[in-house]
Amino acid sequence: MFEYAVEIARVGQDRAAVIVGPDALVVALADGAGGTGNGAAAAQAVIDAVAARQDWQALDEDPARLGHGQTTAIVLTVDANGIEGASVGDSEAWLIGDEVTELTARQVRKPLLGSGCMPVGFAAGPIGTATLLVASDGLVRYAKQQDIARIARGADLVAAARALVELVRLPSGGLQDDVAVVLVRRLR
């Protein structure tokens, strides 16, 4: 029904996962806030809650489960009827077809999960021939939208996810920030 690729660069505070169900995929991406301490623990708590089919938004009221850290979060479901989800922070979800639709354009950047966040819902119709991109700010902040879209449209999703990380890699081999990328496409 759907194919997907997950790429996480640098062992840091970004986390991403895809949970495969019989008729749908659930995508979760979290970017722990480095300046608040325990961002990695907070990001992992989001992934763990989604994997356990728990309400990730309720983590905002449970600082101990977040390791007293803070994180961005995007959690969405993709099925034959479309895309539905919610987000908080500066990670982003885009639907990339002939044009780019920023699904998370209305999200509230702050406060983050763990400090009184306000998740904003979003939805889109069926994915069709488009590619869904869910990425942390380590990609979307440091690369041009047209370059991201061109790479995400590539035939091989795994290669495209890797190429997106390479797009923001510095000449020294390092990265300016952690990067997590999830690409989803309907099987052709």
C-alpha positions as CSV (number, residue, x, y, z in Angstrom):
1,M,0.0,0.0,0.0
2,F,2.8,2.5,1.0
3,E,6.5,2.5,0.9
4,Y,8.7,4.5,3.3
5,A,12.2,5.4,4.3
6,V,13.6,6.7,7.5
7,E,17.0,8.4,7.8
8,I,18.4,9.9,11.0
9,A,21.8,11.6,10.9
10,R,24.0,12.0,13.9
11,V,23.2,10.4,17.2
12,G,21.6,13.3,18.9
13,Q,18.2,14.5,19.8
14,D,16.1,13.7,16.7
15,R,13.9,10.6,16.6
16,A,11.6,9.2,13.9
17,A,9.6,6.0,13.4
18,V,7.0,4.5,11.1
19,I,4.5,2.1,12.6
20,V,3.0,-0.1,10.0
21,G,-0.7,-1.2,10.4
22,P,-2.8,-3.3,8.1
23,D,-4.3,-0.3,6.2
24,A,-2.3,2.7,7.4
25,L,1.1,4.0,8.4
26,V,1.7,6.1,11.5
27,V,4.6,8.5,11.2
28,A,6.2,10.0,14.3
29,L,9.1,12.5,14.4
30,A,10.4,14.4,17.4
31,D,13.3,16.8,17.7
32,G,14.4,17.2,21.3
33,A,15.2,20.7,22.4
34,G,18.9,20.8,23.1
35,G,18.9,24.0,25.1
36,T,16.5,22.7,27.6
37,G,18.3,19.5,28.7
38,N,17.0,16.0,28.2
39,G,15.7,16.7,24.8
40,A,16.7,13.3,23.6
41,A,14.7,11.7,26.4
42,A,11.7,13.8,25.5
43,A,11.9,13.0,21.8
44,Q,12.2,9.2,22.6
45,A,9.2,9.5,24.9
46,V,7.1,10.7,21.9
47,I,8.2,7.8,19.7
48,D,7.6,5.3,22.5
49,A,4.1,6.7,23.2
50,V,3.1,6.5,19.5
51,A,4.5,3.0,19.2
52,A,2.5,2.0,22.2
53,R,-0.6,3.7,20.7
54,Q,-0.8,6.1,23.6
55,D,-1.8,9.8,23.4
56,W,1.5,11.5,22.7
57,Q,-0.1,15.0,23.4
58,A,-0.8,13.9,27.0
59,L,3.0,13.8,27.6
60,D,2.9,17.5,27.9
61,E,1.3,17.1,31.3
62,D,3.7,14.4,32.4
63,P,7.2,16.0,32.6
64,A,8.7,12.9,34.3
65,R,7.9,10.7,31.2
66,L,9.6,13.4,29.1
67,G,12.7,13.2,31.3
68,H,11.9,16.8,32.2
69,G,12.9,17.7,28.6
70,Q,11.1,19.4,25.7
71,T,10.7,18.4,22.1
72,T,9.0,19.2,18.8
73,A,6.6,16.5,17.6
74,I,4.7,15.6,14.4
75,V,2.5,12.5,14.5
76,L,0.3,11.6,11.5
77,T,-1.6,8.8,9.9
78,V,-1.5,8.0,6.2
79,D,-4.1,5.7,4.7
80,A,-6.1,5.4,1.5
81,N,-8.3,8.3,2.6
82,G,-5.5,10.8,3.1
83,I,-3.3,12.2,5.8
84,E,-4.3,13.4,9.3
85,G,-2.1,14.5,12.1
86,A,-1.0,17.1,14.6
87,S,2.3,19.0,15.3
88,V,4.1,21.3,17.6
89,G,7.4,23.0,17.1
90,D,9.6,23.7,14.0
91,S,9.8,20.2,12.4
92,E,7.7,20.1,9.3
93,A,5.5,17.9,7.1
94,W,5.2,18.6,3.4
95,L,3.2,16.9,0.6
96,I,5.5,17.1,-2.5
97,G,3.8,16.6,-5.9
98,D,4.1,19.1,-8.7
99,E,3.9,21.7,-6.0
100,V,4.8,21.6,-2.3
101,T,2.1,21.8,0.3
102,E,3.3,22.6,3.8
103,L,0.9,20.6,5.9
104,T,2.3,22.0,9.2
105,A,2.4,25.6,8.0
106,R,-0.1,26.7,10.8
107,Q,1.7,24.9,13.7
108,V,2.7,26.7,16.8
109,R,6.5,26.8,17.2
110,K,6.5,27.4,21.0
111,P,5.9,26.3,23.6
112,L,7.2,22.9,22.9
113,L,5.9,19.5,24.1
114,G,6.9,19.5,27.8
115,S,6.2,23.2,28.4
116,G,2.5,23.8,27.8
117,C,2.4,23.1,24.0
118,M,-0.5,23.8,21.7
119,P,-0.6,21.0,19.0
120,V,-2.3,22.1,15.8
121,G,-4.1,19.5,13.6
122,F,-3.7,19.2,9.9
123,A,-5.2,17.0,7.1
124,A,-4.8,16.4,3.4
125,G,-6.5,14.2,0.9
126,P,-5.1,11.0,-0.5
127,I,-1.4,11.0,-1.2
128,G,-1.9,10.1,-4.8
129,T,1.4,10.3,-6.7
130,A,3.0,12.7,-4.3
131,T,5.7,12.1,-1.7
132,L,5.1,12.9,2.0
133,L,8.2,14.4,3.7
134,V,8.4,14.7,7.5
135,A,11.6,16.3,8.6
136,S,13.3,18.0,11.5
137,D,14.6,21.6,11.3
138,G,18.1,20.2,10.6
139,L,16.9,19.7,7.0
140,V,14.2,22.3,6.4
141,R,16.2,25.2,8.0
142,Y,19.4,24.6,6.1
143,A,18.3,23.6,2.6
144,K,16.2,25.3,-0.1
145,Q,12.6,24.0,-0.5
146,Q,13.1,23.4,-4.3
147,D,16.2,21.3,-3.6
148,I,14.4,19.2,-1.0
149,A,11.5,18.7,-3.3
150,R,13.6,17.7,-6.2
151,I,15.4,15.0,-4.2
152,A,12.3,13.8,-2.4
153,R,10.7,13.1,-5.8
154,G,13.4,10.6,-6.7
155,A,12.4,7.1,-7.6
156,D,14.3,5.3,-4.8
157,L,13.0,6.5,-1.4
158,V,15.9,5.1,0.6
159,A,18.4,6.8,-1.7
160,A,16.3,10.1,-1.5
161,A,16.3,10.1,2.3
162,R,20.0,9.6,2.4
163,A,20.5,12.3,-0.3
164,L,18.4,14.7,1.8
165,V,20.8,14.3,4.7
166,E,23.8,14.8,2.4
167,L,22.2,18.0,1.1
168,V,22.8,19.7,4.4
169,R,26.1,18.1,5.2
170,L,29.0,20.6,5.6
171,P,32.2,20.3,3.6
172,S,33.9,19.1,6.9
173,G,31.5,16.2,7.0
174,G,29.6,17.5,10.0
175,L,26.0,18.8,10.3
176,Q,24.8,22.1,11.6
177,D,22.0,20.3,13.5
178,D,20.6,16.8,13.9
179,V,18.6,15.7,10.9
180,A,15.7,13.2,10.8
181,V,13.8,12.5,7.6
182,V,10.8,10.3,6.8
183,L,9.6,9.9,3.2
184,V,6.3,8.1,2.4
185,R,4.8,7.3,-1.0
186,R,2.0,5.1,-2.2
187,L,3.3,1.9,-3.8
188,R,3.1,2.2,-7.6
